[in-house]
Amino acid sequence: MLWGWRMPSMRAVLEARRKAAVVRVEELEAELNRVQTDLADAEEVLRHRVIGLEQYLEALAEEEAPAVVAVRSSRRKPVGPRRAV
C-alpha cells in the first residue's frame, strides 16, 4: 500500500549533500578572504603603532638623558704654539 510519496534515491540524497557542501565551501572561502583582508589591515595598524611607540620612547630617552660633554684630561705637559720650521 503506497501513500503517494516515494523515498528519494540514494543518488539524489548524495547529490543534494554535495551541492550543500559546495555552497558551504564557497561561503567559507569568502569569509576567509574577508578575514585575511582584516588581518592585513590590523597588522599594518600594529606596525605603525609599534613604530610610533619606538619613536616616542627614543625621544623620551633623549630628553631625559643629561647632556654628556666629553672632557679628556691629558697628563702631558701643555704644548705652546708651534714654530714654523
N, CA, C and O atoms as a MOPAC input file, in Angstrom:
PM7 MOZYME 1SCF
protein

 N      0.83600 1    -1.16800 1     0.00000 1
 C      0.00000 1     0.00000 1     0.00000 1
 C      0.89100 1     1.24500 1     0.00000 1
 O      1.67000 1     1.43000 1     0.93500 1
 N      0.80100 1     2.09100 1    -1.00700 1
 C      1.59200 1     3.29500 1    -1.13600 1
 C      0.74000 1     4.48800 1    -0.76300 1
 O     -0.44300 1     4.54600 1    -1.09700 1
 N      1.33500 1     5.42900 1    -0.07800 1
 C      0.61500 1     6.61900 1     0.37800 1
 C      0.85400 1     7.82200 1    -0.53000 1
 O      0.49000 1     8.93200 1    -0.14100 1
 N      1.40700 1     7.67900 1    -1.64300 1
 C      1.59100 1     8.76900 1    -2.58600 1
 C      2.95100 1     9.45000 1    -2.51300 1
 O      3.15500 1    10.45800 1    -3.18800 1
 N      3.83800 1     8.96700 1    -1.76200 1
 C      5.17700 1     9.56200 1    -1.74100 1
 C      6.20300 1     8.47100 1    -1.91800 1
 O      6.00000 1     7.30500 1    -1.58100 1
 N      7.31300 1     8.91400 1    -2.46300 1
 C      8.37800 1     7.94100 1    -2.69000 1
 C      9.61000 1     8.37400 1    -1.92300 1
 O      9.85100 1     9.56500 1    -1.73000 1
 N     10.35300 1     7.43800 1    -1.50900 1
 C     11.60700 1     7.72700 1    -0.84000 1
 C     12.60400 1     8.16800 1    -1.91200 1
 O     12.71600 1     7.52800 1    -2.95800 1
 N     13.34200 1     9.28200 1    -1.64900 1
 C     14.30100 1     9.72500 1    -2.66200 1
 C     15.41400 1     8.69400 1    -2.82800 1
 O     15.75600 1     7.95800 1    -1.90200 1
 N     15.95300 1     8.66900 1    -4.01200 1
 C     17.02300 1     7.70600 1    -4.27100 1
 C     18.29300 1     8.12700 1    -3.52700 1
 O     18.47800 1     9.29500 1    -3.18600 1
 N     19.12700 1     7.17700 1    -3.29700 1
 C     20.39600 1     7.44500 1    -2.61700 1
 C     21.21900 1     8.43700 1    -3.43200 1
 O     21.88500 1     9.30400 1    -2.86700 1
 N     21.17400 1     8.31300 1    -4.74400 1
 C     21.91400 1     9.22900 1    -5.61000 1
 C     21.42700 1    10.66100 1    -5.41700 1
 O     22.24600 1    11.57600 1    -5.33400 1
 N     20.12800 1    10.87600 1    -5.34300 1
 C     19.57300 1    12.22200 1    -5.16100 1
 C     19.98200 1    12.79600 1    -3.80100 1
 O     20.29900 1    13.98100 1    -3.69600 1
 N     19.97300 1    11.96700 1    -2.77800 1
 C     20.37400 1    12.41600 1    -1.44000 1
 C     21.84600 1    12.83600 1    -1.45300 1
 O     22.19200 1    13.89700 1    -0.93400 1
 N     22.69900 1    12.02000 1    -2.03500 1
 C     24.12400 1    12.33100 1    -2.08100 1
 C     24.40000 1    13.57900 1    -2.92200 1
 O     25.26400 1    14.38400 1    -2.57600 1
 N     23.66600 1    13.73800 1    -4.02300 1
 C     23.84300 1    14.92600 1    -4.86200 1
 C     23.41800 1    16.18600 1    -4.11700 1
 O     24.07500 1    17.22000 1    -4.23800 1
 N     22.35200 1    16.12100 1    -3.36300 1
 C     21.89800 1    17.27300 1    -2.57600 1
 C     22.93200 1    17.62300 1    -1.50500 1
 O     23.19600 1    18.80000 1    -1.25900 1
 N     23.50500 1    16.62600 1    -0.87900 1
 C     24.53700 1    16.86700 1     0.13500 1
 C     25.79600 1    17.47200 1    -0.48800 1
 O     26.42600 1    18.35200 1     0.09900 1
 N     26.15500 1    16.99300 1    -1.68000 1
 C     27.32100 1    17.54000 1    -2.37200 1
 C     27.10900 1    19.01000 1    -2.70100 1
 O     28.00800 1    19.82600 1    -2.49800 1
 N     25.92800 1    19.35600 1    -3.20600 1
 C     25.62500 1    20.74800 1    -3.54000 1
 C     25.66700 1    21.62700 1    -2.29100 1
 O     26.16800 1    22.75000 1    -2.33500 1
 N     25.14600 1    21.12100 1    -1.18800 1
 C     25.17900 1    21.87900 1     0.06500 1
 C     26.62600 1    22.08100 1     0.52700 1
 O     26.97700 1    23.14500 1     1.03600 1
 N     27.45000 1    21.06700 1     0.34700 1
 C     28.85600 1    21.17700 1     0.73500 1
 C     29.58000 1    22.20200 1    -0.14000 1
 O     30.41600 1    22.95600 1     0.35600 1
 N     29.26700 1    22.23500 1    -1.43000 1
 C     29.87800 1    23.21500 1    -2.33600 1
 C     29.51100 1    24.62800 1    -1.90100 1
 O     30.36700 1    25.51300 1    -1.87500 1
 N     28.24700 1    24.84400 1    -1.56100 1
 C     27.79700 1    26.16300 1    -1.10700 1
 C     28.53000 1    26.55200 1     0.17100 1
 O     28.96800 1    27.69500 1     0.30500 1
 N     28.66800 1    25.62900 1     1.10200 1
 C     29.34900 1    25.91300 1     2.37000 1
 C     30.81900 1    26.25800 1     2.13500 1
 O     31.34700 1    27.17900 1     2.75900 1
 N     31.47600 1    25.53300 1     1.24700 1
 C     32.87900 1    25.81000 1     0.92800 1
 C     33.01400 1    27.21100 1     0.34100 1
 O     33.92600 1    27.94900 1     0.71200 1
 N     32.12400 1    27.58500 1    -0.56300 1
 C     32.17800 1    28.92400 1    -1.16200 1
 C     31.95800 1    30.00900 1    -0.11000 1
 O     32.62000 1    31.04600 1    -0.13800 1
 N     31.03100 1    29.77200 1     0.81400 1
 C     30.79000 1    30.73900 1     1.89300 1
 C     32.03200 1    30.89400 1     2.77000 1
 O     32.41900 1    32.00900 1     3.12000 1
 N     32.64900 1    29.76900 1     3.11900 1
 C     33.83900 1    29.81400 1     3.96900 1
 C     35.02500 1    30.46200 1     3.25700 1
 O     35.80800 1    31.17200 1     3.88800 1
 N     35.16700 1    30.22700 1     1.95500 1
 C     36.24400 1    30.87700 1     1.20300 1
 C     36.05100 1    32.38800 1     1.18100 1
 O     37.01800 1    33.13800 1     1.31300 1
 N     34.81000 1    32.84100 1     1.01500 1
 C     34.52800 1    34.27600 1     1.03200 1
 C     34.84200 1    34.85800 1     2.40700 1
 O     35.42000 1    35.94000 1     2.51100 1
 N     34.46100 1    34.14200 1     3.45700 1
 C     34.75500 1    34.60400 1     4.81400 1
 C     36.26500 1    34.62800 1     5.06100 1
 O     36.77500 1    35.55400 1     5.69200 1
 N     36.97700 1    33.62200 1     4.57100 1
 C     38.42900 1    33.57300 1     4.71800 1
 C     39.08300 1    34.77900 1     4.04800 1
 O     39.98600 1    35.39100 1     4.61800 1
 N     38.63800 1    35.11800 1     2.85300 1
 C     39.18900 1    36.28900 1     2.16100 1
 C     38.94600 1    37.55800 1     2.96600 1
 O     39.83100 1    38.40800 1     3.06100 1
 N     37.76300 1    37.69400 1     3.54300 1
 C     37.44300 1    38.87100 1     4.35300 1
 C     38.33500 1    38.92000 1     5.58800 1
 O     38.86600 1    39.97600 1     5.93100 1
 N     38.50100 1    37.78700 1     6.25500 1
 C     39.32600 1    37.73100 1     7.46500 1
 C     40.79300 1    38.01700 1     7.13200 1
 O     41.47200 1    38.70600 1     7.89300 1
 N     41.28500 1    37.50100 1     6.01100 1
 C     42.67200 1    37.76900 1     5.62100 1
 C     42.88500 1    39.25500 1     5.34800 1
 O     43.92600 1    39.81100 1     5.69800 1
 N     41.90100 1    39.89600 1     4.72500 1
 C     41.99100 1    41.33600 1     4.47700 1
 C     41.98600 1    42.10000 1     5.78900 1
 O     42.78300 1    43.01900 1     5.97700 1
 N     41.09300 1    41.72700 1     6.69700 1
 C     41.04200 1    42.37800 1     8.01100 1
 C     42.35100 1    42.18200 1     8.77300 1
 O     42.83700 1    43.10600 1     9.42600 1
 N     42.91900 1    40.98800 1     8.69100 1
 C     44.18400 1    40.70200 1     9.36300 1
 C     45.31100 1    41.56600 1     8.80000 1
 O     46.11000 1    42.11400 1     9.56000 1
 N     45.37800 1    41.68900 1     7.49300 1
 C     46.42000 1    42.52000 1     6.87800 1
 C     46.27400 1    43.97300 1     7.32400 1
 O     47.26900 1    44.63900 1     7.60800 1
 N     45.03900 1    44.46500 1     7.38600 1
 C     44.80200 1    45.83700 1     7.84600 1
 C     45.23600 1    46.00800 1     9.30300 1
 O     45.87300 1    47.00200 1     9.65200 1
 N     44.89100 1    45.04600 1    10.14200 1
 C     45.24600 1    45.12200 1    11.56200 1
 C     46.76000 1    45.05100 1    11.75300 1
 O     47.30700 1    45.74700 1    12.60800 1
 N     47.43900 1    44.22100 1    10.96900 1
 C     48.89700 1    44.13300 1    11.06100 1
 C     49.55000 1    45.45300 1    10.66300 1
 O     50.55000 1    45.85500 1    11.25800 1
 N     48.99000 1    46.12900 1     9.66100 1
 C     49.52500 1    47.42700 1     9.23900 1
 C     49.35100 1    48.46600 1    10.34400 1
 O     50.26400 1    49.24500 1    10.61600 1
 N     48.17700 1    48.47600 1    10.98300 1
 C     47.93900 1    49.39800 1    12.09800 1
 C     48.92100 1    49.10100 1    13.22800 1
 O     49.50500 1    50.02000 1    13.80300 1
 N     49.10100 1    47.83400 1    13.54200 1
 C     50.03900 1    47.44500 1    14.59900 1
 C     51.45200 1    47.90300 1    14.26900 1
 O     52.15400 1    48.42200 1    15.13700 1
 N     51.87300 1    47.71700 1    13.02700 1
 C     53.22000 1    48.12600 1    12.62100 1
 C     53.41300 1    49.62800 1    12.82100 1
 O     54.45000 1    50.06400 1    13.32100 1
 N     52.41200 1    50.41600 1    12.43000 1
 C     52.50600 1    51.87000 1    12.61100 1
 C     52.55800 1    52.23900 1    14.09100 1
 O     53.30600 1    53.13400 1    14.48400 1
 N     51.77600 1    51.56000 1    14.90100 1
 C     51.76200 1    51.87400 1    16.33100 1
 C     53.07000 1    51.49100 1    17.00600 1
 O     53.54200 1    52.20400 1    17.89100 1
 N     53.65500 1    50.38300 1    16.60100 1
 C     54.94700 1    49.97100 1    17.16700 1
 C     56.01400 1    50.99500 1    16.79800 1
 O     56.82500 1    51.38100 1    17.63900 1
 N     56.01400 1    51.43300 1    15.54900 1
 C     56.98500 1    52.44600 1    15.12300 1
 C     56.77800 1    53.72900 1    15.91400 1
 O     57.74300 1    54.33600 1    16.37700 1
 N     55.53000 1    54.14300 1    16.07100 1
 C     55.23700 1    55.35700 1    16.83400 1
 C     55.69400 1    55.24800 1    18.27500 1
 O     56.26100 1    56.19400 1    18.82200 1
 N     55.45100 1    54.10300 1    18.89500 1
 C     55.87100 1    53.90200 1    20.28000 1
 C     57.39200 1    53.93100 1    20.39200 1
 O     57.93400 1    54.54000 1    21.31500 1
 N     58.08200 1    53.27900 1    19.46100 1
 C     59.54700 1    53.28600 1    19.49000 1
 C     60.09000 1    54.70300 1    19.34500 1
 O     61.02600 1    55.08700 1    20.04600 1
 N     59.50800 1    55.47600 1    18.44000 1
 C     59.96000 1    56.85800 1    18.25500 1
 C     59.70100 1    57.68400 1    19.50900 1
 O     60.53500 1    58.49900 1    19.90500 1
 N     58.54800 1    57.47400 1    20.13100 1
 C     58.21500 1    58.19700 1    21.35800 1
 C     59.20800 1    57.85500 1    22.46400 1
 O     59.70600 1    58.74700 1    23.15100 1
 N     59.49500 1    56.57200 1    22.63700 1
 C     60.42300 1    56.15600 1    23.68900 1
 C     61.83400 1    56.67500 1    23.42900 1
 O     62.53400 1    57.05600 1    24.36700 1
 N     62.25600 1    56.69300 1    22.17300 1
 C     63.57500 1    57.23900 1    21.84800 1
 C     63.63800 1    58.72700 1    22.17600 1
 O     64.61900 1    59.20100 1    22.74900 1
 N     62.59000 1    59.46100 1    21.81000 1
 C     62.56500 1    60.89900 1    22.09100 1
 C     62.55300 1    61.14600 1    23.59100 1
 O     63.22000 1    62.06000 1    24.07700 1
 N     61.80500 1    60.34500 1    24.32100 1
 C     61.73200 1    60.47800 1    25.76800 1
 C     63.09300 1    60.19300 1    26.39900 1
 O     63.51300 1    60.89800 1    27.31600 1
 N     63.77700 1    59.16800 1    25.91400 1
 C     65.09500 1    58.82100 1    26.44600 1
 C     66.09900 1    59.93400 1    26.15900 1
 O     66.93200 1    60.24700 1    27.00900 1
 N     66.02900 1    60.52600 1    24.98800 1
 C     66.93800 1    61.62800 1    24.65400 1
 C     66.66700 1    62.83600 1    25.53800 1
 O     67.59400 1    63.53600 1    25.94700 1
 N     65.40500 1    63.07400 1    25.82900 1
 C     65.02000 1    64.21500 1    26.66000 1
 C     65.49000 1    64.03100 1    28.09600 1
 O     65.90200 1    64.99300 1    28.74400 1
 N     65.43200 1    62.80200 1    28.59600 1
 C     65.79600 1    62.53100 1    29.98500 1
 C     67.29600 1    62.37200 1    30.18200 1
 O     67.79400 1    62.57400 1    31.29000 1
 N     68.01800 1    62.01700 1    29.14000 1
 C     69.46300 1    61.79700 1    29.26600 1
 C     70.16700 1    63.13600 1    29.40900 1
 O     69.92100 1    64.05200 1    28.62500 1
 N     71.05100 1    63.26200 1    30.41400 1
 C     71.78500 1    64.52300 1    30.56700 1
 C     72.76000 1    64.69400 1    29.40800 1
 O     73.27800 1    63.72800 1    28.84800 1
 N     72.98300 1    65.93400 1    29.08000 1
 C     73.93100 1    66.21500 1    28.00300 1
 C     75.31800 1    65.81700 1    28.48400 1
 O     75.77300 1    66.28700 1    29.52600 1
 N     75.96900 1    64.98200 1    27.75600 1
 C     77.29200 1    64.49000 1    28.13300 1
 C     78.32500 1    65.24400 1    27.31200 1
 O     78.30700 1    65.23200 1    26.08100 1
 N     79.22600 1    65.90000 1    28.03200 1
 C     80.31100 1    66.61200 1    27.37000 1
 C     81.57400 1    65.81100 1    27.62200 1
 O     81.95000 1    65.56200 1    28.76700 1
 N     82.20600 1    65.42200 1    26.56700 1
 C     83.42000 1    64.61900 1    26.69400 1
 C     84.59500 1    65.54200 1    26.94600 1
 O     85.00300 1    66.30600 1    26.07100 1
 N     85.13100 1    65.46100 1    28.14800 1
 C     86.30100 1    66.25400 1    28.50800 1
 C     87.40300 1    65.26400 1    28.84500 1
 O     87.29200 1    64.47400 1    29.78200 1
 N     88.46700 1    65.32600 1    28.05700 1
 C     89.58700 1    64.43300 1    28.30700 1
 C     90.68800 1    65.21400 1    28.99000 1
 O     91.12300 1    66.25700 1    28.50300 1
 N     91.12000 1    64.71600 1    30.08900 1
 C     92.24600 1    65.38100 1    30.74700 1
 C     93.51900 1    64.69000 1    30.28400 1
 O     93.60800 1    63.46300 1    30.25000 1
 N     94.47000 1    65.48300 1    29.94000 1
 C     95.72100 1    64.94900 1    29.44300 1
 C     96.76300 1    65.03200 1    30.54600 1
 O     96.81200 1    66.02000 1    31.27800 1
 N     97.58700 1    64.01700 1    30.67300 1
 C     98.63900 1    64.01900 1    31.68500 1
 C     99.92800 1    64.62300 1    31.12100 1
 O    100.89300 1    64.81900 1    31.86000 1
 N     99.95000 1    64.91400 1    29.83900 1
 C    101.14400 1    65.50600 1    29.24400 1
 C    101.21700 1    66.99300 1    29.55700 1
 O    100.23000 1    67.63500 1    29.91500 1
 N    102.41600 1    67.50100 1    29.40800 1
 C    102.59900 1    68.93700 1    29.58400 1
 C    101.91700 1    69.66000 1    28.43900 1
 O    101.98400 1    69.21500 1    27.29300 1
 N    101.27300 1    70.75500 1    28.73400 1
 C    100.69000 1    71.51700 1    27.63900 1
 C    101.78600 1    72.01600 1    26.70600 1
 O    102.86400 1    72.40600 1    27.15600 1
 N    101.51900 1    72.00200 1    25.46600 1
 C    102.48500 1    72.42500 1    24.46100 1
 C    102.06600 1    73.79200 1    23.96900 1
 O    100.89000 1    74.04300 1    23.70500 1
 N    103.03400 1    74.66400 1    23.85000 1
 C    102.75300 1    76.00600 1    23.37100 1
 C    102.56200 1    76.01000 1    21.87000 1
 O    102.49800 1    74.95600 1    21.23800 1
 N    102.47100 1    77.19300 1    21.30600 1
 C    102.28800 1    77.29400 1    19.86200 1
 C    103.49600 1    76.72500 1    19.12800 1
 O    104.62900 1    76.85700 1    19.59200 1
 N    103.26200 1    76.11900 1    18.03000 1
 C    104.33800 1    75.52100 1    17.24700 1
 C    105.02200 1    76.58400 1    16.39300 1
 O    104.41400 1    77.55000 1    15.93100 1
 N    106.28300 1    76.35800 1    16.21700 1
 C    107.03900 1    77.29200 1    15.38100 1
 C    107.16500 1    76.73000 1    13.98100 1
 O    107.28600 1    75.52100 1    13.78300 1
 N    107.13600 1    77.59600 1    13.05300 1
 C    107.33800 1    77.17200 1    11.67000 1
 C    108.79700 1    76.83300 1    11.47500 1
 O    109.65900 1    77.57200 1    11.95200 1
 N    109.09900 1    75.78700 1    10.82000 1
 C    110.48300 1    75.37400 1    10.62700 1
 C    110.93300 1    75.70700 1     9.25000 1
 O    112.07900 1    75.43600 1     8.89200 1

